[in-house]
Amino acid sequence: MNSMNYIGLDIHKKSISCCVRQADGTIIQESTITATRHALDGWMRQLPDPWIAGMEATLFTGWIYDHLVSGGALVKVAHPAMLQAIAAGKKKNDRVDARKIADLLRCDYFPECHMASREIRDRRRVLRYRNLLVRQAVQMKNKVSGLLMEAGVPYNQQKVHQKKYFAALLQTQKQEMPPSMPELLRLSRSTVEALTGMQRQLIRALESDALLAARVERLASIPGVGRVVALTWALEMGDISRFASVKKEVSYWRIVRSREEFGRQDRADTDLKTKKQALANHVDRSSETGAALERGTGTGLRARETERKSQPGHTGRGAQTRGLPDGRRPRRTTVRHTPQCGRQRRLRAQE
């Protein structure tokens, strides 16, 4: 008999909804606790052993997962999109969501996703923060260029963000700028320098990290892979053993194989297209030949066409307008096939 208890956790910023189910689906406990470590410790002491918990991957999942795992609990994290597709419903609230998560965990339909180790997630957070600083620095550089263009100040696009050129530009073009613009440009320049210095400091810290140094060094030895790309691969991928095969890893990174690896398939597709085109050309030639044999030679066809056009009342249009005034097309009639019509036809066939 399965004595495991299955717990569904619906996590929010300030509260956590909990539902405990037995293996047969019986709910033995439902509660809402405060989203704090102290409240989690008290809640875990009241749970019947053994138990396994499941939760959806959200912004708040990381610290709750780490706290439960540090206490010896078995915890699974669900992919949000797959969880929504499996457990979609019109009735939705915190209690219902916790029940659904517990049910999916109990019935082995839980869409578990990979949860990286705490060490990798800590360093990944630093790399993503560095990417944020880079984006903000680019925005400030674009703002500097926008301010100069707004005032009609000529500048060199390749040198405008260099320190010496920028200082000389402010000195020589100050008379052409509005009174408030030089100060805004200096403020933007100082912000760019601060953001650039911060992101470089973060990159140096990650490169010298003992957990990543050896792996980053190996990845950076690949032609065309720099230090930042190597760090991104190492931290976003995490433990490579989580991929069951190279094919799954390639699918995760959306890497397209080189054309040399597709050689045979490409040649086969080309041959197939060539054969299809040759067959289509052969059919066209056969059709033309058959039509000529049935109706006569080309000279005869042209003579009959000239004779037809010379007849009174000819409008110069095709067979679709024959017999109608002014060359109008015949009106199409729509036949609607209803279930009743089909039933009547079947009854007539049986008679």
CORZI-V648488 format. One record per residue. N is the residue number from 1. PSI is psi in radians with two decimals (none if undefined). D_FIRST is the distance of its C-alpha to the first C-alpha in Angstrom with 1 decimal. Layout:
N_PSI_D_FIRST ; N_PSI_D_FIRST
This chain:
1_2.38_0.0 ; 2_2.03_3.8 ; 3_0.16_6.2 ; 4_2.47_9.2 ; 5_2.33_12.1 ; 6_2.21_14.6 ; 7_2.22_18.2 ; 8_2.29_21.2 ; 9_2.11_24.6 ; 10_1.92_27.8 ; 11_2.39_30.6 ; 12_-3.13_34.2 ; 13_-0.75_37.2 ; 14_-0.21_37.1 ; 15_2.80_33.6 ; 16_2.13_30.0 ; 17_2.32_27.8 ; 18_2.49_24.1 ; 19_2.20_21.1 ; 20_2.13_17.6 ; 21_2.58_14.8 ; 22_3.09_11.2 ; 23_-0.49_8.9 ; 24_0.04_10.2 ; 25_-0.04_13.6 ; 26_2.29_14.5 ; 27_2.11_17.3 ; 28_-0.22_17.2 ; 29_2.35_20.2 ; 30_2.38_23.3 ; 31_2.92_26.3 ; 32_2.15_29.3 ; 33_2.83_30.5 ; 34_2.48_33.7 ; 35_1.24_33.7 ; 36_2.77_34.7 ; 37_-0.65_33.3 ; 38_-0.74_33.7 ; 39_-0.64_31.7 ; 40_-0.68_28.9 ; 41_-0.78_28.8 ; 42_-0.64_28.6 ; 43_-0.70_25.9 ; 44_-0.56_23.6 ; 45_-0.35_24.0 ; 46_-0.10_22.6 ; 47_2.51_19.3 ; 48_2.41_16.0 ; 49_2.64_14.5 ; 50_2.85_13.1 ; 51_2.73_14.6 ; 52_2.44_16.4 ; 53_2.62_19.5 ; 54_2.52_21.5 ; 55_2.81_25.2 ; 56_2.54_28.2 ; 57_1.98_30.9 ; 58_-3.04_33.9 ; 59_-0.48_36.8 ; 60_0.04_34.9 ; 61_-0.60_31.7 ; 62_-0.93_33.1 ; 63_-0.55_33.6 ; 64_-0.73_30.4 ; 65_-0.83_28.4 ; 66_-0.69_30.4 ; 67_-0.72_29.9 ; 68_-0.72_26.2 ; 69_-0.64_25.9 ; 70_-0.42_28.5 ; 71_0.13_26.2 ; 72_0.23_23.4 ; 73_2.70_21.3 ; 74_2.02_19.8 ; 75_2.43_21.8 ; 76_2.58_22.5 ; 77_2.36_25.7 ; 78_2.57_26.3 ; 79_2.19_29.6 ; 80_-0.79_31.5 ; 81_-0.76_33.1 ; 82_-0.61_30.0 ; 83_-0.70_28.0 ; 84_-0.64_30.8 ; 85_-0.60_31.0 ; 86_-0.75_27.3 ; 87_0.62_27.0 ; 88_2.51_30.6 ; 89_2.74_31.3 ; 90_-0.69_34.3 ; 91_2.04_32.6 ; 92_2.11_32.3 ; 93_3.14_32.1 ; 94_-0.74_30.3 ; 95_-0.76_27.6 ; 96_-0.71_26.9 ; 97_-0.72_26.9 ; 98_-0.68_24.3 ; 99_-0.74_22.0 ; 100_-0.71_22.7 ; 101_-0.73_22.0 ; 102_-0.67_18.6 ; 103_-0.77_17.8 ; 104_-0.67_19.2 ; 105_-0.68_17.2 ; 106_-0.67_13.9 ; 107_0.09_15.0 ; 108_0.62_16.4 ; 109_0.23_20.0 ; 110_2.09_21.1 ; 111_1.37_24.6 ; 112_2.43_24.6 ; 113_2.86_28.1 ; 114_2.36_29.5 ; 115_1.94_30.1 ; 116_2.78_33.0 ; 117_2.82_33.3 ; 118_-0.65_35.1 ; 119_-0.75_38.2 ; 120_-0.72_38.6 ; 121_-0.61_38.2 ; 122_-0.78_40.8 ; 123_-0.55_43.3 ; 124_-0.63_42.6 ; 125_-0.68_43.5 ; 126_-0.77_46.8 ; 127_-0.72_47.6 ; 128_-0.57_46.8 ; 129_-0.67_49.0 ; 130_-0.71_51.7 ; 131_-0.63_51.5 ; 132_-0.74_52.0 ; 133_-0.67_55.1 ; 134_-0.77_56.4 ; 135_-0.71_56.1 ; 136_-0.65_57.9 ; 137_-0.70_60.6 ; 138_-0.69_61.2 ; 139_-0.71_61.4 ; 140_-0.65_64.0 ; 141_-0.73_66.0 ; 142_-0.59_66.0 ; 143_-0.68_67.2 ; 144_-0.83_70.1 ; 145_-0.66_71.2 ; 146_-0.70_70.9 ; 147_-0.72_73.1 ; 148_-0.73_75.7 ; 149_-0.61_75.8 ; 150_-0.62_75.9 ; 151_-0.03_79.1 ; 152_0.53_80.6 ; 153_2.14_80.7 ; 154_2.46_81.0 ; 155_2.83_78.8 ; 156_2.04_77.5 ; 157_-0.59_73.8 ; 158_-0.40_73.2 ; 159_-0.05_74.7 ; 160_-0.43_73.9 ; 161_0.13_71.0 ; 162_2.51_72.9 ; 163_-0.85_74.0 ; 164_-0.75_77.8 ; 165_-0.70_78.2 ; 166_-0.74_76.4 ; 167_-0.72_78.7 ; 168_-0.62_81.8 ; 169_-0.76_80.7 ; 170_-0.63_80.5 ; 171_-0.72_83.9 ; 172_-0.51_85.7 ; 173_0.28_84.1 ; 174_-0.60_84.0 ; 175_-0.44_86.9 ; 176_-0.15_85.2 ; 177_2.67_82.0 ; 178_2.76_81.5 ; 179_-0.57_81.8 ; 180_-0.25_78.0 ; 181_-0.72_76.9 ; 182_-0.69_77.8 ; 183_-0.69_75.6 ; 184_-0.66_72.7 ; 185_-0.72_73.1 ; 186_-0.72_73.2 ; 187_-0.74_70.1 ; 188_-0.71_68.2 ; 189_-0.74_69.4 ; 190_-0.61_68.3 ; 191_-0.72_64.8 ; 192_-0.76_64.5 ; 193_-0.71_65.6 ; 194_-0.78_63.1 ; 195_-0.70_60.1 ; 196_-0.73_61.2 ; 197_-0.67_61.4 ; 198_-0.77_58.0 ; 199_-0.57_56.2 ; 200_-0.66_58.0 ; 201_-0.70_57.0 ; 202_-0.69_53.3 ; 203_-0.73_53.6 ; 204_-0.67_55.3 ; 205_-0.71_52.5 ; 206_-0.67_49.8 ; 207_-0.55_51.9 ; 208_0.05_52.3 ; 209_2.33_48.7 ; 210_-0.53_47.4 ; 211_-0.45_44.0 ; 212_-0.31_45.8 ; 213_-0.86_49.2 ; 214_-0.73_48.4 ; 215_-0.71_46.4 ; 216_-0.64_49.0 ; 217_-0.73_51.7 ; 218_-0.75_50.2 ; 219_-0.65_49.6 ; 220_-0.27_53.1 ; 221_-0.18_54.6 ; 222_2.31_53.7 ; 223_2.29_56.9 ; 224_0.01_57.0 ; 225_2.08_54.2 ; 226_-3.02_55.4 ; 227_-0.71_53.9 ; 228_-0.74_52.5 ; 229_-0.69_50.8 ; 230_-0.74_49.4 ; 231_-0.70_48.0 ; 232_-0.77_46.5 ; 233_-0.80_44.8 ; 234_-0.71_43.4 ; 235_-0.65_42.1 ; 236_-0.53_40.9 ; 237_-0.67_39.2 ; 238_-2.42_37.6 ; 239_2.08_35.7 ; 240_-0.33_36.7 ; 241_-0.16_33.7 ; 242_-0.23_31.6 ; 243_2.24_33.4 ; 244_-0.42_32.1 ; 245_2.92_35.6 ; 246_-0.59_39.2 ; 247_-0.71_39.1 ; 248_-0.64_36.4 ; 249_-0.72_38.5 ; 250_-0.69_41.6 ; 251_-0.64_39.9 ; 252_-0.72_38.8 ; 253_-0.08_42.5 ; 254_0.80_43.9 ; 255_2.23_46.2 ; 256_2.29_48.4 ; 257_2.71_49.3 ; 258_2.81_53.0 ; 259_-0.47_55.2 ; 260_-0.58_55.7 ; 261_-0.34_52.1 ; 262_0.12_52.4 ; 263_-0.95_55.6 ; 264_-0.75_54.7 ; 265_-0.70_52.9 ; 266_-0.77_55.9 ; 267_-0.68_58.4 ; 268_-0.72_56.4 ; 269_-0.70_56.3 ; 270_-0.77_60.1 ; 271_-0.70_60.8 ; 272_-0.73_58.9 ; 273_-0.70_60.7 ; 274_-0.76_64.0 ; 275_-0.70_63.4 ; 276_-0.72_62.4 ; 277_-0.72_65.6 ; 278_-0.69_67.7 ; 279_-0.73_66.3 ; 280_-0.73_67.0 ; 281_-0.69_70.6 ; 282_-0.72_71.1 ; 283_-0.72_70.0 ; 284_-0.78_72.3 ; 285_-0.67_75.2 ; 286_-0.70_74.6 ; 287_-0.78_74.5 ; 288_-0.73_77.7 ; 289_-0.75_79.4 ; 290_-0.71_78.3 ; 291_-0.70_79.6 ; 292_-0.67_82.9 ; 293_-0.63_83.3 ; 294_-0.77_82.7 ; 295_-0.08_84.8 ; 296_-3.00_87.5 ; 297_3.05_88.4 ; 298_-0.64_88.0 ; 299_-0.73_91.7 ; 300_-0.66_91.3 ; 301_-0.78_88.3 ; 302_-0.67_90.2 ; 303_-0.76_93.2 ; 304_-0.64_91.1 ; 305_-0.71_89.4 ; 306_-0.70_92.9 ; 307_-0.69_94.1 ; 308_-0.71_91.2 ; 309_-0.46_91.7 ; 310_-0.17_95.4 ; 311_2.58_94.9 ; 312_2.50_95.5 ; 313_0.02_92.6 ; 314_2.27_90.4 ; 315_-0.06_88.3 ; 316_0.18_87.1 ; 317_3.09_83.5 ; 318_-2.93_81.1 ; 319_-0.34_80.2 ; 320_-0.42_77.8 ; 321_0.14_80.8 ; 322_2.30_83.2 ; 323_-0.02_85.0 ; 324_2.51_84.0 ; 325_2.57_86.6 ; 326_0.31_86.5 ; 327_0.46_83.9 ; 328_2.66_81.0 ; 329_2.61_77.7 ; 330_2.56_76.6 ; 331_2.30_74.0 ; 332_2.42_70.5 ; 333_2.30_68.9 ; 334_2.19_65.1 ; 335_2.09_63.3 ; 336_2.13_60.2 ; 337_1.90_57.7 ; 338_2.82_55.7 ; 339_-0.56_53.0 ; 340_-0.73_55.7 ; 341_-0.74_58.1 ; 342_-0.67_55.5 ; 343_-0.70_54.7 ; 344_-0.68_58.5 ; 345_-0.67_59.0 ; 346_-0.66_56.2 ; 347_-0.68_57.8 ; 348_-0.67_61.2 ; 349_-0.62_59.9 ; 350_-0.58_58.4 ; 351_none_61.8
